[in-house]
C-alpha cells in the first residue's frame, strides 16, 4: 500500500472540527465521490478507494446529492436504438 503525506496547519483541523484521522478519512471519501461524479472510476472501485463497502459508498453519494447512476436517459435511448 502506498502512503501519501500532506502537511496541514493544525488550525485547519480546529476550523473543521475534525481530528487529523477524521480529516484524512473525509479527504479520501470526498476525492472518491468526486472521481465517481466525473465518471473517472466505477462505483465499486471508488467505494474501495474511499475505504467503504459499496452500501456505505452509496449512502455517501446520497448524503452528498451525487447521483448513484451514471447512465443518462440519452445513453439508454441510444443503446435501445442500436439494438
Buried (B, 14 or more C-beta within 10 A) or exposed (E): EEEEEEEEEEEEBEEEEBEEEEBBBEBBBEEBBBBBBEEEBEBEEBBBBBEBEEEEBBEBBEEEEBEEEEEEEEEEEEEEEEE
